Amino acid sequence: MERVNILTMPSFVNAGGRSVYIIKDASKKYELDWSKTDEDLNVLFGFFSEDQPFDLLEFNSSSSAKVTYVIGANTKLNYALAEINKSVSASRTFVVDINAEFSGGLAHFAKGDSKLDMTFNLVGTGAKALWRLATITKDNEKKSFNVSFNHESKNTYSKMENYGVALNNSSLVFAGVSHIKKGASSSSAHQVAKITLFNEKSIGKANPILRIDENEVSASHGATVGRVNEEHLFYLTSRGISKEGAIKILTLGYLNPILKVFETSEVGKHIEQLIGAV
């Protein structure tokens, strides 16, 4: 199915000076390619449909654009953000309404330093957000990813899974806050962060934070930062695979979960090639 560029659709400017796009037809697949747009845009995309889920692919992020996504009541958005060309510093805000669901993730394999902030505001009862991230840092790159969830209503749910591989002299940081606010009872927040270091000079930091201001909730976080499993590396090399080949196999294994986010997209195959080219 051909993808439709959201920015070619009708819009209007609201009181805050933002360009607002209202999308109601979930039978189409949508894309947002920033290489074809003005980087200074201040935009809000609203998705509203109770019939079937939306599908959105975003790539070539703009560092200066201000972007907010609103997922309307009883609406589901499947979202994929791919950074495979150039690194930028960018931010995205998602507002998830009553019984709405966000499911998506980021594949970040662009070269260079970068910083990305993702904020999810679960404002409606029963709102849900599922997030996955996979990235590789190499050479002297410094990358930082801050993914946060604000649980503002009852029975909201969030889950974050961040996976990273640090090579050479690079630095990788995973951070974020899952905040269950007062009044958001019966909510759940879960975080997982895993960084694998392939070099003794590689730096990895995982800083998951839980802020709980309400009773009768469930929350958990797990963070693992460590060297590559030497037993796995030895096993592969003892079977005649070169060390370089073994590193590629292990890297693909560590980052493979993100490919599920892109399995219906042409970008998925390209991402798999980039992981294999490490």
Sequence and secondary structure as in RCSB ss.txt:
>XXXX:A:sequence
MERVNILTMPSFVNAGGRSVYIIKDASKKYELDWSKTDEDLNVLFGFFSEDQPFDLLEFNSSSSAKVTYVIGANT
KLNYALAEINKSVSASRTFVVDINAEFSGGLAHFAKGDSKLDMTFNLVGTGAKALWRLATITKDNEKKSFNVSFN
HESKNTYSKMENYGVALNNSSLVFAGVSHIKKGASSSSAHQVAKITLFNEKSIGKANPILRIDENEVSASHGATV
GRVNEEHLFYLTSRGISKEGAIKILTLGYLNPILKVFETSEVGKHIEQLIGAV
>XXXX:A:secstr
  EEEGGGS  EE TTS EEEEE  TTSEEEEEGGGS TT EEEEEE  SSS EEEEEES  SS EEEEEE TT 
EEEEEEEE SB  EEEEEEEE TT EEEEEEEE  BS EEEEEEEEE STT EEEEEEEEEE TT EEEEEEEEE
E STT EEEEEEEEEE TT EEEEEEEEEE TT TT EEEEEEEEEESSTT EEEEEEEEEE SSS EEEEEEEE
EE  HHHHHHHHHTT  HHHHHHHHHHHHHGGGGGGGTTSTHHHHHHHHHHT 
